[in-house]
Amino acid sequence: MKTLRIPMAMLLMLFAAACVTINVYFPAEAAEKAADRIIKDVYGEQPAPAPATEPQSWLLPKSAPARYRYGLLDWLVSPAHAGADLSVNTPAIRQLKADMEQRHRQLAPHYASGAVGMTHDGEIAIRDQTLIPLKDRNTVKQLVSKENRDRGALYSEIARANEQPEWEGEIRQTFARRWVDNAPGGWWYSNQGGSWKQK
């Protein structure tokens, strides 16, 4: 009986083809960059230029940082990464951002006074209504309500625009951190326990 020999290279190729996976992961770094761009536009700040990235190569020595290396296995069995960047340039997102930019001009004095603060879930709240003149309280309540409605719509729309509705919670968490990180000193924010702190 004649033995059938399959060359080792053919076996490796079959193994590699069988092991290709698609990993759809939440791109946290891209989400932070997208959040920063949107938030700085809303706050009226000029975003800093993006740093230049170095090319990646599997030919780099092992002493190179891991993010610059591709191992042989990665070369043979390359995971396909979906969503390495976030799409934030849809008509709906642009409209939400424009509305938030306009509203921010009205809310900024109330952030600065401490009357309004940022919550741990990516929204805003009236922190101390005694800091708002009585004649303006209803207007500020309406501004806060509209802002929270638009923020929720923004997080949902970014997830929808990237065809990953399950990312909405992570997008919200990312924005919640970045709203605070990008805010000027003196503004107030709450932690998950509901305690208010001044930045």
SESE-903792 format. One record per residue (C-alpha): z, y, x; residue in three letters. Coordinates in steps of 0.001 Angstrom, whole numbers, padded with zeros to 6 digits, always signed. Last residue first. Layout:
ZYXALA...
END
This chain:
+039141+069550-011244LYS+041866+069970-013821GLN+043322+066870-015355LYS+043786+065841-018983TRP+045412+062549-019895SER+043461+060434-022399GLY+044315+057091-020823GLY+040692+056671-019794GLN+040842+059906-017799ASN+040282+063361-019216SER+038381+066278-017718TYR+039093+069984-017206TRP+037045+072581-015340TRP+038697+074477-012485GLY+036229+073422-009801GLY+032617+073394-010950PRO+031223+070280-012639ALA+028883+067942-010757ASN+031472+065205-010215ASP+032736+065524-013798VAL+029324+065188-015458TRP+028515+062492-012859ARG+031380+060209-013847ARG+030591+060323-017592ALA+026870+060055-016807PHE+027379+056746-015025THR+029607+055442-017817GLN+027016+056406-020467ARG+024223+054759-018485ILE+026358+051631-018168GLU+026938+051547-021922GLY+023250+052147-022698GLU+022043+049427-020333TRP+021729+046827-023121GLU+018846+048871-024567PRO+016712+047973-021529GLN+013131+049054-022267GLU+013424+051890-019728ASN+012688+054534-022361ALA+015172+052795-024674ARG+018012+052988-022130ALA+017204+056658-021430ILE+016990+057316-025179GLU+020419+055789-025862SER+022102+057840-023152TYR+020356+060996-024369LEU+021155+060321-028046ALA+024846+060010-027200GLY+024662+063252-025214ARG+022821+064937-028072ASP+025466+064006-030666ARG+028249+065002-028260ASN+026630+068397-027677GLU+026107+068948-031398LYS+029777+068221-032142SER+030999+070409-029277VAL+028772+073285-030400LEU+029988+072908-034007GLN+033624+072980-032886LYS+032837+076047-030746VAL+031329+077858-033751THR+034307+076943-035939ASN+036726+078259-033318ARG+034954+081568-032625ASP+036821+083893-035053LYS+040167+082415-033966LEU+039551+083225-030326PRO+039428+080010-028284ILE+042280+079365-025818LEU+044505+078217-028723THR+041920+075443-029243GLN+043179+073545-026201ASP+041241+070458-025133ARG+038270+070717-027472ILE+036265+067668-026547ALA+033263+066681-024454ILE+031328+063424-024123GLU+030616+061030-021275GLY+033279+058443-022121ASP+036086+059778-019912HIS+036062+063105-021748THR+034896+066476-020466MET+036915+069571-021349GLY+036826+072523-023702VAL+039482+075253-023977ALA+040017+075214-020220GLY+038848+078804-019775SER+035933+077745-017553ALA+034817+074995-019946TYR+034990+077533-022795HIS+032935+080084-020827PRO+030317+077371-020136ALA+029895+076317-023799LEU+027447+079028-024882GLN+025240+078723-021789ARG+025554+074960-022115HIS+023916+075042-025540ARG+020583+076181-024068GLN+020665+073526-021366GLU+021699+070874-023905MET+018764+071713-026175ASP+016362+071570-023211ALA+017823+068214-022092LYS+017444+066737-025564LEU+013835+067956-025730GLN+012983+066548-022279ARG+014607+063222-023193ILE+012586+062976-026428ALA+009317+063916-024693PRO+009905+061228-022055THR+010736+061884-018429ASN+013883+059936-017665VAL+012409+056662-016376SER+014947+054949-014174LEU+014050+053368-010864ASP+014411+049865-009461ALA+013981+048595-013032GLY+012774+045107-012424ALA+013536+043379-009180HIS+011355+040388-008455ALA+013250+038026-006192PRO+011172+037068-003181SER+011255+033423-002276VAL+009308+033112+000956LEU+009985+036609+002299TRP+013528+036618+000969ASP+014018+033213+002611LEU+012720+034569+005905LEU+015188+037428+005739GLY+014171+040941+004842TYR+015996+043641+006711ARG+016473+047348+006169TYR+019247+047057+003541ARG+021124+044725+005868ALA+021569+047426+008490PRO+019702+046685+011738ALA+021543+044417+014192SER+019556+041482+012837LYS+016422+042962+014398PRO+013702+044615+012279LEU+010638+042484+011528LEU+011576+042067+007870TRP+010631+045701+007427SER+011855+048614+005370GLN+010467+052110+005712PRO+013005+054912+006104GLU+013890+057032+003127THR+013650+060798+003131ALA+016623+062494+001490PRO+016041+063973-001974ALA+016034+067766-002082PRO+019192+069253-003610ALA+018982+069979-007333PRO+018936+073679-008324GLN+021786+074396-010704GLU+021549+075519-014332GLY+024323+073275-015654TYR+021788+071438-017830VAL+019337+071156-014939ASP+022133+069985-012658LYS+023113+067416-015279ILE+019573+066060-015639ILE+018970+065712-011905ARG+022450+064288-011300ASP+022025+061716-014081ALA+018706+060579-012621ALA+020241+060231-009162LYS+023235+058345-010554GLU+020972+056039-012582ALA+018828+055334-009512ALA+021944+054304-007596GLU+023209+052132-010453ALA+019931+050291-011034PRO+021148+047940-013781PHE+019735+044550-012989TYR+016756+042595-014237VAL+016498+039756-011769ASN+013268+037812-012042ILE+013320+034569-010183THR+010895+032798-007894VAL+012372+029398-007087CYS+009582+027113-008286ALA+006916+028964-006311ALA+009042+028794-003152ALA+009638+025056-003567PHE+005935+024413-004098LEU+005104+026458-000992MET+007729+024640+001037LEU+006374+021268-000081LEU+002828+022292+000884MET+004043+023389+004326ALA+005765+020012+004788MET+002451+018186+004366PRO+002374+015668+001572ILE+001943+012138+002766ARG+000804+009476+000314LEU+001662+006069+001560THR-001034+003343+001361LYS+000000+000000+000000MET
END
